[in-house]
Amino acid sequence: MTARIYIDTQRIIGEISPLLFGGFAEHMGRCIYGGLYDPGSPHADGRGYRQDVLQALRELRLSVIRYPGGNFLSGYHWRDGVGPREERPRHRDLAWQSIETNQFGTNEFIEVCRLLNALPMLGVNLGTGTIEEAAALVEYCNAPVGSHYADLRAAHGYPTPHAVPYWCLGNEMDGPWQIGHLDALDYGKKAREAAKVMRLQDPAIQLILCGSSSTSMRTYPEWDRLVLETCYDQVDYLALHYYATNHDNDLGSYLAMAAQFEEQVDTLAATLRYVKAVLRSRRTLYLSWDEWNVWYKDRSGRGGWQEGPPLSEEVYNLEDALVVGQWLNVFLRKCDVLKIACIAQIVNTIAPLHATQDGLLRHTTYYPFLLASAYGRGLSLDVLTQAPLYDTRLFGPMPLLDVAASHDPATGAGAVFIVNRSVGEPLVTEVVWQGAAPTRVLARHELTGDDPKAFNGLAEPNRVVPRTLPGQPIQDGRLTLSLPPLSFTVLATT
């Protein structure tokens, strides 16, 4: 079997937003306590932040981080998490049935973002919270001193405004599990009024509207249409969420999940265009995929009223990493409408990193994100892929290859991202550059293995890690390579 990939730097999908490589940190399980913030750890600095965790996150080059939830958000009141720590109240977090100590709050989150050189994205509570509370948080974070909440921030040690640019109007408000769940019209009205008062505090902020929490919701995509029609001109993005699963152990379908991801983006992109036309609006909205990941092996969500209990600490394997690699490829292929994406979450809880008292483990899914974030810059190219098909139960015939490509005209650097879904044999593949072609492959990064269930554990932390192969010249705009089965390959070119 053979395949061919055609690339032309003149066939441009759009500019790749750096915000596609973002993360999500929620007060769930050990993401915050025992993850980002762990003052009892020997790896923590004087403020309690885990330095090994922060260094691993720096390597991912996270561009934006969403906080504080998630389901947690709909029962959270931000005033509980600011000010002197000894005065902060302990509360029952009803979302995850845990004890919230409030030792980590808004200002600590901003400090972590600064340490990671990431933009903060804050959520406002539209479950049990009010629009007044949302406006007050914008004032606390973004207003100059001279008013009540801005002066309160200064009194807490932060005289300079935090200048938070991105704000989520609640979380998954379509879900009956959500505290303060609303139907589409009621949520749309509350979000519209919250947006108005928040923008009165700071007209420069960008607002993200809750879309459907999954394609499995009976209200999808009608929910999205209704909330958009209610407040289209007051917001900037529509949020979408999805978690990939393989409950049936159907490897063929699981490795074709890009079909599901693309269909979800296409459906919501069409919904955005439809509502824009119906309302005769001159504004263009974009999508924010601010929760995405693989999540099905550990769905624990009841904390037994403990502080920082271990919840949903998924162990990721090779097949999960290949699904994540495809997800990142979809982000590049849909970058004309998808501008923000946040992997959920960034440490311990459904995360690429697992922190213990002694050290830090990088799961298999850490590596495709690392490579895509490093090389997925500049412009996304419209790649033509010709590859053999294989049959899947869920998606019908699918090509063995999933491909995306990037090109930076300012530097001449480029990259090709290839997932080989083949289980048995290597796939001989010719890459053909049409028009201007790079002169050489600087490096070939390859994540692969012969067992789709292989994972990195504390006993074998480097069982599934990428290897870097030497570069090679590109002759007459063509390159032939043998792609291993079950592999994610990145070609860095110049």
C-alpha positions as CSV (number, residue, x, y, z in Angstrom):
1,M,0.0,0.0,0.0
2,T,1.1,3.5,-0.8
3,A,-0.1,7.1,-0.1
4,R,0.6,10.5,-1.4
5,I,0.3,13.9,0.3
6,Y,0.2,17.1,-1.9
7,I,1.1,20.4,-0.3
8,D,1.0,23.9,-1.8
9,T,1.9,27.0,0.2
10,Q,-0.6,29.0,-1.9
11,R,-3.5,26.9,-0.8
12,I,-4.2,28.6,2.5
13,I,-7.0,27.8,5.0
14,G,-6.2,30.6,7.3
15,E,-3.9,31.9,10.0
16,I,-3.3,29.5,12.9
17,S,-4.4,31.2,16.2
18,P,-1.8,30.7,18.9
19,L,-4.8,30.4,21.3
20,L,-5.5,26.9,19.8
21,F,-2.8,25.6,22.1
22,G,-4.5,26.5,25.4
23,G,-5.3,24.7,28.6
24,F,-8.0,24.4,31.3
25,A,-7.6,24.3,35.0
26,E,-10.6,23.6,37.2
27,H,-11.1,23.1,40.9
28,M,-11.7,19.4,40.3
29,G,-9.8,16.6,41.9
30,R,-6.1,17.4,42.2
31,C,-5.8,19.8,39.3
32,I,-5.3,22.8,41.6
33,Y,-4.5,21.3,45.0
34,G,-1.8,18.7,44.5
35,G,-1.3,19.9,41.0
36,L,-0.6,23.6,40.3
37,Y,-0.6,24.5,44.0
38,D,1.0,22.1,46.5
39,P,2.8,24.0,49.2
40,G,3.7,20.8,51.0
41,S,5.6,19.4,48.1
42,P,9.4,19.6,47.9
43,H,8.9,20.8,44.3
44,A,6.9,23.8,45.3
45,D,8.3,27.4,45.5
46,G,7.8,29.8,48.3
47,R,4.3,30.6,47.0
48,G,3.3,27.0,46.8
49,Y,3.4,26.5,43.1
50,R,4.8,23.3,41.8
51,Q,7.9,24.2,39.8
52,D,8.1,20.8,38.0
53,V,4.5,21.1,36.8
54,L,5.0,24.7,35.7
55,Q,8.2,23.8,33.7
56,A,6.4,20.9,31.9
57,L,3.5,23.3,31.1
58,R,6.0,25.9,29.8
59,E,7.3,23.3,27.4
60,L,3.8,23.0,26.0
61,R,3.8,26.7,25.3
62,L,0.3,27.2,26.6
63,S,-1.1,30.4,25.1
64,V,-4.2,30.8,27.2
65,I,-5.6,29.1,30.3
66,R,-9.3,28.8,31.2
67,Y,-10.3,28.9,34.9
68,P,-12.0,28.1,37.4
69,G,-14.4,25.7,35.8
70,G,-16.1,23.7,34.6
71,N,-19.0,22.5,36.6
72,F,-17.3,24.0,39.7
73,L,-17.9,27.5,38.3
74,S,-21.7,27.4,38.7
75,G,-21.4,27.2,42.4
76,Y,-18.3,29.3,42.9
77,H,-18.3,32.9,44.3
78,W,-15.1,34.6,43.4
79,R,-14.9,36.8,46.5
80,D,-14.3,33.6,48.6
81,G,-11.0,33.1,46.8
82,V,-9.4,36.6,47.2
83,G,-7.8,38.4,50.2
84,P,-5.7,37.0,53.1
85,R,-5.7,33.2,52.9
86,E,-6.4,32.9,56.6
87,E,-9.7,34.7,56.1
88,R,-10.9,32.7,53.2
89,P,-13.9,30.4,53.9
90,R,-14.0,26.7,53.5
91,H,-17.0,25.5,51.4
92,R,-18.6,22.4,50.2
93,D,-18.2,22.2,46.4
94,L,-21.4,20.6,45.3
95,A,-20.3,20.0,41.7
96,W,-17.5,17.5,42.7
97,Q,-18.6,16.9,46.3
98,S,-15.3,18.1,47.7
99,I,-14.1,20.6,50.3
100,E,-12.9,23.8,48.7
101,T,-10.4,25.6,50.9
102,N,-10.2,28.7,48.6
103,Q,-6.4,28.8,49.2
104,F,-6.0,29.2,45.5
105,G,-8.2,31.8,43.8
106,T,-8.3,34.5,41.1
107,N,-5.0,36.3,42.0
108,E,-3.1,33.0,42.4
109,F,-4.4,32.0,39.0
110,I,-3.2,35.3,37.4
111,E,0.2,34.7,39.0
112,V,0.4,31.2,37.4
113,C,-0.6,32.6,34.0
114,R,2.2,35.2,34.3
115,L,4.7,32.5,35.2
116,L,3.6,30.5,32.1
117,N,3.4,33.5,29.8
118,A,-0.2,32.5,29.1
119,L,-3.3,34.7,28.7
120,P,-5.9,34.3,31.4
121,M,-9.5,33.3,30.5
122,L,-11.9,33.7,33.4
123,G,-15.4,32.2,33.8
124,V,-18.2,34.0,35.5
125,N,-20.8,32.1,37.5
126,L,-24.2,32.2,35.7
127,G,-25.5,29.3,37.7
128,T,-25.9,30.5,41.3
129,G,-24.2,33.8,40.5
130,T,-25.7,37.1,39.4
131,I,-24.9,39.5,36.6
132,E,-23.9,42.0,39.3
133,E,-21.3,39.5,40.6
134,A,-20.0,39.0,37.1
135,A,-19.6,42.7,36.6
136,A,-17.9,43.1,39.9
137,L,-15.3,40.5,39.0
138,V,-14.5,42.3,35.8
139,E,-14.0,45.5,37.8
140,Y,-11.8,43.7,40.3
141,C,-9.6,42.3,37.6
142,N,-9.5,45.0,34.9
143,A,-10.4,48.4,36.3
144,P,-7.8,51.0,37.4
145,V,-7.8,51.9,41.1
146,G,-10.4,54.4,42.2
147,S,-13.5,52.3,42.6
148,H,-14.6,49.7,45.2
149,Y,-13.5,46.4,43.6
150,A,-10.4,47.8,41.9
151,D,-9.3,49.3,45.3
152,L,-10.0,45.9,46.9
153,R,-7.7,44.3,44.4
154,A,-5.0,46.9,45.2
155,A,-5.5,46.2,48.9
156,H,-4.9,42.5,48.2
157,G,-1.5,43.4,46.8
158,Y,-2.2,44.0,43.1
159,P,-2.5,47.7,42.3
160,T,-2.0,47.1,38.5
161,P,-5.1,45.7,36.7
162,H,-4.8,42.1,35.6
163,A,-6.2,43.0,32.2
164,V,-8.0,39.7,31.7
165,P,-8.9,39.6,28.0
166,Y,-11.2,36.5,27.7
167,W,-14.3,35.8,29.7
168,C,-16.7,32.7,29.6
169,L,-20.3,33.4,30.3
170,G,-20.9,30.4,32.5
171,N,-20.3,26.8,31.8
172,E,-22.3,24.1,30.1
173,M,-25.6,25.7,31.0
174,D,-27.5,23.4,28.7
175,G,-26.7,20.4,31.0
176,P,-29.2,19.3,33.6
177,W,-26.3,18.4,35.8
178,Q,-25.2,22.0,36.0
179,I,-26.0,23.9,39.2
180,G,-28.5,26.6,38.1
181,H,-29.2,24.9,34.8
182,L,-31.3,27.1,32.4
183,D,-33.0,26.4,29.2
184,A,-31.7,28.1,26.0
185,L,-33.8,31.2,26.1
186,D,-33.4,31.8,29.8
187,Y,-29.7,31.3,29.6
188,G,-29.5,33.5,26.5
189,K,-31.2,36.4,28.3
190,K,-29.0,36.1,31.4
191,A,-25.9,35.8,29.3
192,R,-26.9,38.9,27.2
193,E,-27.5,41.0,30.3
194,A,-24.2,39.8,31.9
195,A,-22.4,40.7,28.7
196,K,-23.8,44.2,28.8
197,V,-22.7,45.0,32.4
198,M,-19.4,43.3,32.0
199,R,-18.6,45.3,28.9
200,L,-19.6,48.5,30.7
201,Q,-16.8,47.7,33.1
202,D,-14.3,47.0,30.3
203,P,-15.4,47.4,26.6
204,A,-12.2,45.6,25.4
205,I,-13.0,42.2,26.8
206,Q,-13.8,39.2,24.6
207,L,-16.9,37.1,25.6
208,I,-17.5,33.4,25.1
209,L,-21.1,32.1,25.0
210,C,-22.0,28.7,26.3
211,G,-22.8,26.3,23.4
212,S,-23.8,22.7,23.6
213,S,-21.8,20.7,26.1
214,S,-21.7,17.7,23.7
215,T,-23.1,16.5,20.4
216,S,-25.0,13.8,22.4
217,M,-27.3,16.4,23.9
218,R,-30.8,16.2,22.6
219,T,-30.9,20.0,22.3
220,Y,-27.8,20.1,20.1
221,P,-27.5,22.2,17.9
222,E,-30.9,23.9,18.5
223,W,-29.5,25.2,21.8
224,D,-26.7,26.9,19.9
225,R,-29.0,28.5,17.5
226,L,-31.3,29.9,20.2
227,V,-28.7,31.3,22.4
228,L,-26.9,32.9,19.5
229,E,-30.1,34.5,18.2
230,T,-30.6,35.9,21.7
231,C,-27.2,37.5,22.2
232,Y,-25.2,37.3,18.9
233,D,-24.2,40.9,18.9
234,Q,-23.1,40.9,22.6
235,V,-20.5,38.1,22.3
236,D,-17.4,37.1,20.3
237,Y,-17.2,33.3,20.5
238,L,-19.4,30.3,20.9
239,A,-18.0,27.5,23.1
240,L,-18.1,23.8,22.2
241,H,-17.1,20.9,24.3
242,Y,-16.4,17.2,23.6
243,Y,-14.7,14.3,25.2
244,A,-13.7,11.3,23.1
245,T,-14.4,7.8,24.3
246,N,-13.6,4.2,23.3
247,H,-16.0,2.3,25.6
248,D,-16.5,-0.4,23.0
249,N,-12.8,-1.0,22.5
250,D,-13.4,-0.3,18.8
251,L,-9.9,0.6,17.6
252,G,-10.8,1.3,14.0
253,S,-13.6,3.7,14.8
254,Y,-11.6,5.3,17.7
255,L,-8.7,6.1,15.4
256,A,-11.2,7.8,13.0
257,M,-12.5,10.2,15.6
258,A,-11.3,13.2,13.4
259,A,-14.6,12.6,11.4
260,Q,-16.6,13.4,14.6
261,F,-14.5,16.4,15.5
262,E,-14.8,17.9,12.0
263,E,-18.5,17.3,11.8
264,Q,-19.0,19.1,15.1
265,V,-17.0,22.2,13.9
266,D,-18.8,22.2,10.6
267,T,-22.2,22.1,12.2
268,L,-21.6,24.9,14.5
269,A,-19.8,27.0,11.9
270,A,-22.9,26.7,9.8
271,T,-25.0,27.7,12.8
272,L,-22.9,30.8,13.2
273,R,-23.3,31.7,9.6
274,Y,-27.1,31.1,9.7
275,V,-27.7,33.3,12.7
276,K,-25.5,36.0,11.3
277,A,-27.7,36.0,8.2
278,V,-31.0,35.8,10.0
279,L,-30.0,38.8,12.2
280,R,-28.5,40.7,9.3
281,S,-25.5,41.2,11.6
282,R,-22.2,42.6,10.3
283,R,-20.2,40.9,13.0
284,T,-18.4,37.6,12.6
285,L,-18.2,35.2,15.6
286,Y,-15.8,32.3,16.0
287,L,-15.6,29.1,17.9
288,S,-13.8,28.3,21.2
289,W,-13.3,24.6,21.9
290,D,-12.5,25.3,25.5
291,E,-13.0,21.7,26.8
292,W,-11.6,18.8,24.8
293,N,-9.8,15.6,25.6
294,V,-10.1,11.9,25.8
295,W,-12.1,10.9,28.9
296,Y,-13.7,7.5,29.6
297,K,-11.5,5.2,31.7
298,D,-11.8,7.1,35.0
299,R,-15.1,9.0,35.3
300,S,-14.9,9.4,39.1
301,G,-16.5,12.7,40.1
302,R,-17.6,12.3,43.8
303,G,-14.9,13.5,46.1
304,G,-16.4,12.2,49.4
305,W,-16.1,15.8,50.9
306,Q,-12.3,15.6,50.9
307,E,-9.8,18.3,50.1
308,G,-8.3,17.7,46.6
309,P,-9.4,14.1,46.2
310,P,-8.0,12.1,43.2
311,L,-10.8,12.3,40.6
312,S,-10.8,11.3,37.0
313,E,-7.1,10.7,36.8
314,E,-7.1,9.1,33.4
315,V,-4.1,7.0,32.3
316,Y,-3.5,7.6,28.6
317,N,-2.2,5.1,26.1
318,L,-0.9,5.2,22.5
319,E,-4.3,5.1,20.9
320,D,-5.4,8.0,23.0
321,A,-2.3,10.0,21.9
322,L,-3.2,9.3,18.2
323,V,-6.7,10.6,18.8
324,V,-5.3,13.7,20.4
325,G,-2.9,14.1,17.4
326,Q,-5.9,14.0,15.1
327,W,-7.7,16.6,17.2
328,L,-4.8,18.9,16.8
329,N,-4.8,18.3,13.1
330,V,-8.5,19.2,13.0
331,F,-7.7,22.5,14.8
332,L,-5.3,23.4,12.1
333,R,-7.7,22.4,9.3
334,K,-10.5,24.4,10.8
335,C,-8.5,27.4,11.9
336,D,-10.6,29.7,9.8
337,V,-13.5,29.4,12.2
338,L,-11.9,27.8,15.3
339,K,-9.7,30.4,17.2
340,I,-9.4,29.1,20.8
341,A,-9.0,25.6,22.2
342,C,-8.3,24.5,25.8
343,I,-7.2,20.9,26.6
344,A,-9.1,19.8,29.7
345,Q,-7.3,19.7,32.0
346,I,-3.6,20.5,32.4
347,V,-2.5,18.4,35.4
348,N,-3.7,15.3,37.2
349,T,-7.4,15.5,36.3
350,I,-7.9,14.1,32.7
351,A,-4.6,15.7,32.0
352,P,-1.3,15.0,30.1
353,L,0.6,15.4,33.3
354,H,0.4,13.4,36.6
355,A,2.0,14.8,39.7
356,T,3.0,12.7,42.6
357,Q,4.7,13.7,45.8
358,D,8.0,12.6,44.4
359,G,7.9,13.8,40.8
360,L,6.0,14.2,37.5
361,L,4.8,11.8,34.9
362,R,4.2,12.8,31.3
363,H,1.4,10.8,29.7
364,T,1.4,9.8,26.1
365,T,-1.0,12.7,25.2
366,Y,1.6,15.2,26.3
367,Y,3.7,14.6,23.3
368,P,1.4,15.3,20.3
369,F,0.4,18.6,22.0
370,L,4.1,19.4,22.6
371,L,4.9,18.8,18.9
372,A,1.8,20.6,17.5
373,S,2.3,23.6,19.7
374,A,6.0,23.8,18.7
375,Y,5.4,23.5,15.0
376,G,1.8,24.5,14.3
377,R,2.5,28.1,13.7
378,G,1.9,30.6,10.9
379,L,-0.6,29.6,8.2
380,S,-2.6,26.3,7.9
381,L,-2.4,24.8,4.4
382,D,-5.2,22.9,2.5
383,V,-3.5,19.5,2.1
384,L,-4.7,16.9,-0.5
385,T,-4.2,13.4,0.9
386,Q,-4.6,10.3,-1.2
387,A,-4.4,7.2,1.0
388,P,-6.0,3.7,1.1
389,L,-9.3,3.4,2.9
390,Y,-10.3,1.1,5.7
391,D,-13.8,0.3,7.1
392,T,-15.0,1.6,10.4
393,R,-18.2,0.8,12.3
394,L,-19.0,4.4,13.2
395,F,-17.8,6.4,10.3
396,G,-17.7,4.1,7.3
397,P,-14.7,4.1,5.0
398,M,-11.9,6.3,6.3
399,P,-8.4,7.1,4.9
400,L,-5.5,5.5,6.7
401,L,-3.8,8.9,7.0
402,D,-4.9,12.1,8.8
403,V,-2.8,15.1,7.7
404,A,-2.4,18.8,8.4
405,A,0.3,21.2,7.5
406,S,1.6,24.6,8.5
407,H,3.8,27.2,6.8
408,D,5.3,30.4,8.1
409,P,6.0,32.7,5.2
410,A,8.0,35.1,7.4
411,T,10.6,32.4,8.2
412,G,10.1,29.8,5.5
413,A,9.6,27.2,8.2
414,G,6.9,24.6,7.8
415,A,5.6,21.3,9.2
416,V,3.6,18.3,8.2
417,F,1.5,16.5,10.8
418,I,0.6,12.9,9.9
419,V,-1.4,10.3,11.9
420,N,-1.1,6.8,10.4
421,R,-4.2,4.8,11.5
422,S,-2.8,1.6,10.1
423,V,-2.5,-1.2,12.6
424,G,-0.5,-3.7,10.7
425,E,2.1,-2.6,8.1
426,P,4.0,0.6,7.5
427,L,2.6,2.9,4.8
428,V,5.0,4.1,2.2
429,T,4.1,7.7,1.6
430,E,5.3,10.3,-0.8
431,V,5.0,14.0,0.2
432,V,4.8,16.3,-2.9
433,W,5.3,20.0,-2.6
434,Q,3.6,21.8,-5.5
435,G,5.0,25.2,-6.3
436,A,7.6,26.6,-3.8
437,A,9.1,23.7,-1.8
438,P,11.3,23.5,1.2
439,T,14.9,22.3,0.7
440,R,15.1,19.9,3.6
441,V,13.5,18.2,6.5
442,L,15.2,19.5,9.6
443,A,13.9,16.8,11.9
444,R,11.4,14.0,11.9
445,H,9.6,13.4,15.1
446,E,7.8,10.1,15.5
447,L,5.5,8.8,18.3
448,T,4.7,5.2,17.7
449,G,4.5,1.7,19.1
450,D,3.3,-1.8,18.4
451,D,0.7,-1.9,21.2
452,P,-2.2,0.6,21.1
453,K,-2.8,0.1,24.8
454,A,0.8,0.9,25.8
455,F,1.1,3.7,28.3
456,N,3.6,5.6,30.4
457,G,3.5,4.6,34.1
458,L,5.6,5.3,37.1
459,A,7.5,2.1,36.5
460,E,8.0,2.8,32.8
461,P,7.7,6.6,32.4
462,N,9.3,6.6,28.9
463,R,7.5,3.6,27.3
464,V,5.7,5.8,24.7
465,V,7.7,8.9,23.9
466,P,8.6,10.5,20.5
467,R,11.9,9.7,18.9
468,T,13.7,12.3,16.7
469,L,15.2,11.0,13.5
470,P,17.8,12.9,11.4
471,G,16.7,15.4,8.8
472,Q,17.2,14.8,5.1
473,P,17.2,16.9,1.9
474,I,14.1,17.2,-0.2
475,Q,14.8,16.4,-3.8
476,D,12.8,18.2,-6.5
477,G,10.0,19.0,-4.0
478,R,9.4,15.3,-3.2
479,L,10.1,13.1,-0.2
480,T,9.4,9.4,0.3
481,L,9.1,8.0,3.8
482,S,7.8,4.9,5.5
483,L,5.3,5.7,8.1
484,P,5.1,3.2,11.0
485,P,1.6,1.8,11.9
486,L,0.0,3.5,14.8
487,S,2.1,6.6,14.5
488,F,2.0,10.4,14.8
489,T,4.8,11.9,12.7
490,V,5.8,15.6,12.4
491,L,8.1,16.7,9.6
492,A,9.8,20.0,10.4
493,T,10.9,21.7,7.2
494,T,12.8,24.7,6.0
